[in-house]
Amino acid sequence: MLLRIYLSENKDDYRRTMNIRPFDYNSADDYLALETIDRAVFPQDFETAAEQRHEIENRADYRRQHFLLEVDGRPVGHGRYLEQYWSSEKDDWYLWVAVHPAYQGQGLGKQLYNEVMDALDTYNPASLLTYVREDYPRSVRFLEDHGFTCKLRELSSELDVTQFDESGFRNVEQTVAAAGVKLYSLTELAEIDADWEQKTWALRWLIRQDVPGVGEKKQIPFEQWRKQELEAPNIERDGYIVAVDAAGKYIGLSYVYTSEGIPDKLWTGLTGVDRDWRRKGIATALKLRIIAFAKAYGATAIETDNEEHNPMYALNVKLGFRSLPAWLTYQKIVRQT
């Protein structure tokens, strides 16, 4: 797609060429372009080229396509669609469009969105899902103007690890231990349990089913999960903690992931406990072990998010997490199934 665009009211001086092309999955420059754009759009939370490459290559079995938007040959935006491999409905798709802040407000995002939608039309999608932070009003307005509706609000929060006061939580781990529950990192589990990978995968699915979301979930196949999560470059096995009861059953977990681009910060991937073991202090004990890992790792902050009515948010507040702008899940129904 090639066309001439105007980036100023003075059309004689600011005429430029815009091009939208398919992403080259073998090009290091294209992956670097993704990182550069995301650094500008989300400086507080972005993935490096290497992290994005790992994520894309380990989802190659799913139908997807990325696009780069260029102005005078310079990548300034990217868009993509991906089938929702986490959804039980085959016609549900994930959609994403991002434009460098210096080029926003000039219609480029709309051009990129239309190109992605035209390509996705081949699959006759039933619904589209995307995410936006509530403090990005231009993006919120764009989605709502294009028929998307907010379906979920996730409260983000951040803990200053350097200021964490553990004095009010001294007896938590002892209480959990008295119930016969022990906490292990994946590194430790690998030394004592030959089936630790399968058990962790099964536990993660058990917990994921109780995490609020849009649509019906499905379990990711074991090998796919192993590649995407356990072998990801931003997963630290010492920062992936599992609770195990006296009979050896895996009953809870909490883990964080790192970022090459923001090395002093960690992000929570998932925290949860088997329903039969809730309200016994296990989630708190898991969180405390994660905070201890963060200190040893050298991180100064941990960020997490919870659906606004999820009791886990109250636990995070109790631990000292402070509120950040929320993430909003938007959905567009394209056709009824």
N, C-alpha and C positions, 0 to 999 in steps of 0.2 A: 504494500500500500504506500504510494508516494503522492504527496500533495504539497502545494505551497500554502504557507500560513503567514499570518501577520501577528507579531508580538508587540505591536504598538499601534496607536491610532495614526501615527505617521507611516503610512504604508509604503512610501517610496524609500524609506531608510531602513525598515526593519523586516523586510521580506526574507523568509528563511524556508528551508525545506524540512518537512517532517516525514519520517519513515517509520512504519510499524512492521517489524519482521519477526519470524519465529526465532525463538531462543536456540542457540547452538549448544547442545548438551556436551559437546567435546571441547568447547572453547573456555580456556581459563579466563580470557578477557571478559566473556559474557558473565561468568560467575562473579568476577570482580565488579562488574557493572551493577549486579544485584546488590552486592554489599554497599557500594558507594551510594546508591539511591536510598537504600534502607537506612544507612547511617544518617542521611540528611532528613529523612521523613520521621524516623523513630530513634533519635540519638540515645534515648534512655533504654532502648530494648531492641536490638537488631542482631542478625546472624551474620557471621563472616562468610566469605566465599567458600572456605573449606567446609563449614557447617552446613551451608545450603547445598553444596555438592553432595555431601553424605546423605542428607535428607532426600534430595531428588533421586539420586541413584538407587536408594533403597526403597523407593516407591515406584520403580520402573514397571512393575507388574500392573499398575493401575493406569487407567486412561487419564491422560493429562497433557497439557500443552502450556508452555510459557511463551511470552512475547516481550520484546524490547521495543520501546518507543525512542526514536532518535531525532534530535533536532540538529541539523547541519552535521550529521554523523556522530554526534555525541549522545550516548544513552542518558535519558533524563526521566524515564518512566518504565515500569514493567507491569505486566498483567499475567494472570494465569487462571486456568480452570483445572480442577482435579476431582475425580469422582470421590464421593465420601466413602472411603474404604471402612470407616468406623460406623457406617449406617447400614441397616438391614435392607434399605430400599435402594435398588440398583439405579434408579433415575434421579437420585439426589446428588447435587454437585456443589463443590466449594468454588468460590470465585474471589479474586483479589485483584485490585488495581491500585498502584501507587505512582505518584508523580513528584519529582523533586520540587521542594517548596519554591525555588526560584522560577519555576515554570508553571505553577498552579494559577488558576483563575483565568486561563487563556483558552479553555476548551479542549486541552490536550487529553485530560482525563476522560472526557466524554468520547473522544475519538478512540482512545484505547479500549474503553469499556465496550463500545460498539463492535470493535474488531474481535474482542474476546467472545462476545455474545454471538456474533455471526459464526465464528468457528465452532462454538459449543452447540449451536443449533443443529449440527449434524447428528447429535445424540438425542435430540428431542427431550430435553431435560424436563422433569416435573417440578423440581424446586431448586432454589439456589440459596446458599448459606455464605455469610461473610461476617467479619468482625470489624469493629471500629472503637476507638477510645472516645469517651463522651466529651473530652476537651478538644476534639477535632470537629468543630461545628460545620466546616465546609464539607467534610466527608459525610457527616450525619445528614446534612441537607441533600447531598447528592444521592445518597441511597434512598431516602424517602421520596425524592422527586422521581426516582426510577422504580417505584413500586415495592420497595423493601419495607418490612415492618419489624420493629424491635420485638424480639421474643424472649430475651434473657439479658439480665444485668448482673455482671460479676464484679464484686467489690475488690479492688486491688488494694494491697497494703504492703508496707515495708518495715522491716525491723532493723534498727541500728544495732548491729551485733556488738559494737564496741561499748555501747551503753546498756547492754542487757543486764538486768538485775535478777540473778537466780535465787536470791535469798528466800523468796516466797514459794519455791518449788523444790526444796531440799529433800522432801520425803516422797516425792512422786515415784521415783524409780524403785525405792524400797517397797512401796505399796504394791507396785506391779509385780515385783519379784516375789512378794509374799503370796501372790495369787498363782505362782508357778509360771509366770511369763518372763521370758528372757529376750533381750534385744541383740540382734546380730547385724553386722554389715554384710554386704554380699561377699566381700573378701573373706570374712569369717565363715559364712555359710558354705562357700566353695570348699573349705577345708574339712568340714564335718558332715556334709550331706551331698551325696552323689546326685540327688534329684532336685537340687536347689533351683535350677533354672525352670523346670516344669512347674514346681510348686509356686514360685514367684509369679510366673505367668498366669497360673490359675487364680492366685490371690488377687492379682491386679484386675483381672476380669470381674471377679466377685465384687470388688470395691467399685469399679467403674460403673457397674449397673446402678449404683445408688447415687452417682454424681449427677446433679441436674443438668439437662441438656435439651436440645431440640431434636425430636425424632427418636426412632428406635435404634438402639446400639446393636452392634454385633462384635463378636470376639475376633480380634486379629489373629491369624494363624501363628502358631508358635515360632516358626522360623522367621517369619516376617517381623514379629515383635522383637525377636532376639537381635536381628540386624538393625532395626530402627532404634531400639532403646539400649540394649546391653552393649552393643558395639559402637554406639554413637560417640564421637570425639568429645562431646561435652558432658558425658556421664562419668562420675567418679564413684567407683564401687564402694569406697569407704563412706560415701555420702548417700548411700542407698541402704536404709535401715529397715529390717523386718522383725516383727514381733512373733515369737513362737511359743505356744503353750507347752505344758508339761508332757503332753502326749506327742509332741513334735509337729503339731498342726500349725501352719502359717496363718496368723489371725490378724495381722495389721502391717502396714508399711508406710513409710514416708521417704521421699527422695528429693534431691535437688540436682539441678544441672548447672553447668558453668557456661561462660561465654568467653571466647578468645578476645572479643572486642572490648568487653567490660570485665576484666579479670578480677576486680575486687568485689564483685557482686554475684550472688547465687539466686536461682529461681526455683521455686517449688514445683515439681512435676505432678505429684499426687500425694495426698495423705488420706488414709482411711483405715477403718477397723471393721472386722466381721461383726455383723449385727449382734450376735450372741455375746460379744465381749465389749460392747460399748458402755460408756459411763463408768469405766473402772480405772480411768487415768492413763490408759494405754496410748491414746492419741497425744496426750500431753508429754508422756515419756518419750515418744517417738520424736516429737518436735524438739524436746530438750536435747536429745542426742544429735539431731541435725544442727542445732545451734552450736553445740560443742564441736561438731565437725567443721562448721563455718569458721569458728575461731582458729582452729588448728590449721585450716586451709589458708587463712589470711584474709578472708572476706570481711568486708566492713558492713555488708547489708544482705538481707534475704528478702526477696519479693515473692508474693503469692497472690492468688485471687480465689474468691469463693462466691458462689451464687448468693445473692443478697439475703436470702432467708436461711442459708445453710448455717447450722450451729457452729461449724468449724470457724466461721468468721469471728464469733464471740470468743473462742479460744485464742485466736490470733491476737485479738485486742487485749485479752488478759495477759498475754505474753509480752505485750508492748509494741505490737505492730501499729503503725500509723497509717491513716487512710491516704490513698492515691486516687487519681481519676479512674473510674470504673471502665471496664470493657463491656461493650454491647454486642450481642449476637443478633444479626438481622437476617431475615428470611424473605424470599420472594417466591410465591407460588406461581409457576409458569403455566401449569395445566393441572387439572384434577385427575387423580388416578383412581 
